[in-house]
């Protein structure tokens, strides 16, 4: 796919540019342009997630003790209640007592946030995190 590239100039303080250049090297970006494109894409993804009706994607990761009475059944029920949003689930046995689940989700931003809050807020879930990304439709 051929993309039309447009060159433009950016003015910034020397110290800020120095920090940017340090991160570019540290993260292995080939050049400033790619790093700045990545920063812009990250901001656009966050903007999409701030729009409740925007279609978004992401993951919900939870860690829980599977010995907590009824917890596994409750988590499974919540997942089935949202089968239209949950694309895939990976279940990992971290040790004898603790499990990690990663749910790949896609849907409206407001519904994704609501679902993650419900799953993470279940009594017995020790830790949870919603990781946001994009469906990629509007990113180049």
C-alpha positions in Angstrom: 0.0 0.0 0.0 1.4 3.4 -1.0 0.8 6.2 1.4 1.1 9.9 0.7 3.7 11.2 3.1 3.7 14.9 3.9 6.8 16.6 5.5 6.3 19.2 8.1 8.5 20.9 10.7 8.2 20.8 14.5 9.8 23.3 16.8 10.6 22.2 20.4 12.9 23.0 23.2 16.4 21.4 23.1 15.9 19.4 26.3 12.6 18.0 25.1 14.2 16.9 21.8 17.0 15.4 23.8 14.6 13.3 25.8 12.8 12.2 22.6 16.1 11.3 20.9 17.1 9.3 24.0 13.8 7.3 23.9 14.1 6.8 20.2 17.4 5.0 20.7 16.3 3.2 23.8 13.2 1.8 22.1 14.9 1.0 18.8 12.9 3.3 16.5 14.7 3.7 13.2 14.1 7.5 13.2 12.3 10.5 14.7 9.4 10.3 12.2 8.4 6.8 13.2 8.6 7.6 16.9 6.4 10.7 16.4 3.9 8.7 14.2 3.7 6.2 17.1 3.1 8.9 19.6 0.3 10.3 17.5 -1.3 6.9 17.0 -1.2 6.3 20.8 -3.0 9.6 21.4 -5.6 8.8 18.7 -6.3 5.4 20.4 -6.8 7.1 23.7 -9.2 9.6 22.0 -11.2 6.7 20.5 -11.5 5.2 24.0 -12.9 8.5 25.3 -15.7 8.3 22.8 -18.3 6.0 24.3 -19.8 4.8 21.0 -16.5 4.3 19.2 -15.6 0.7 18.3 -12.4 -0.3 20.2 -10.4 -3.4 21.0 -8.3 -4.4 23.9 -7.6 -7.0 26.6 -8.9 -7.5 30.1 -6.3 -9.4 32.3 -7.3 -10.8 35.7 -5.5 -12.8 38.3 -7.5 -14.8 40.8 -7.5 -17.7 43.2 -9.6 -20.4 41.6 -10.2 -22.0 45.0 -12.5 -19.1 46.0 -15.9 -20.7 46.2 -18.1 -19.8 43.2 -15.6 -17.4 41.7 -14.8 -19.5 38.6 -18.5 -20.0 37.9 -19.2 -16.3 38.3 -16.4 -15.2 36.0 -17.5 -17.7 33.4 -21.1 -16.5 33.6 -20.0 -12.9 33.1 -18.0 -13.9 30.1 -20.9 -15.8 28.6 -23.2 -12.8 29.2 -20.8 -10.7 27.1 -20.0 -13.4 24.4 -20.6 -10.8 21.7 -17.7 -8.6 23.0 -15.2 -11.3 24.1 -13.4 -12.6 21.1 -11.1 -15.0 22.9 -10.0 -16.1 26.4 -6.7 -17.5 27.4 -6.6 -19.3 30.8 -3.2 -19.9 32.4 -2.4 -21.8 35.6 0.3 -19.7 37.3 0.7 -22.0 40.2 -1.5 -24.4 42.2 -3.9 -21.7 43.5 -3.6 -18.8 41.1 -4.9 -18.4 37.6 -4.5 -15.7 35.0 -7.0 -15.0 32.3 -6.6 -12.7 29.3 -9.8 -11.8 27.4 -9.5 -10.2 24.0 -12.4 -7.8 23.6 -13.9 -5.7 20.8 -16.9 -3.5 21.0 -18.1 0.0 22.1 -15.7 1.8 24.4 -18.4 2.4 27.1 -19.3 -1.3 27.1 -15.7 -2.4 27.2 -15.0 -0.2 30.2 -18.1 -1.4 31.9 -17.3 -5.1 31.4 -13.7 -4.7 32.6 -14.9 -2.9 35.7 -17.4 -5.7 36.4 -14.8 -8.5 35.9 -12.0 -6.7 37.9 -14.4 -5.8 40.7 -15.6 -9.3 41.3 -14.8 -10.4 44.9 -11.8 -12.8 44.7 -10.2 -11.2 41.7 -6.8 -10.2 43.1 -5.7 -7.9 40.3 -7.1 -6.8 36.9 -6.2 -4.5 34.2 -7.8 -3.2 31.0 -5.4 -2.6 28.2 -6.7 -0.4 25.4 -5.8 -0.5 21.8 -7.5 0.1 18.4 -9.3 -2.0 15.9 -6.8 -0.4 13.5 -9.5 0.8 11.1 -8.7 4.5 11.5 -4.9 4.2 12.0 -2.4 4.3 9.2 
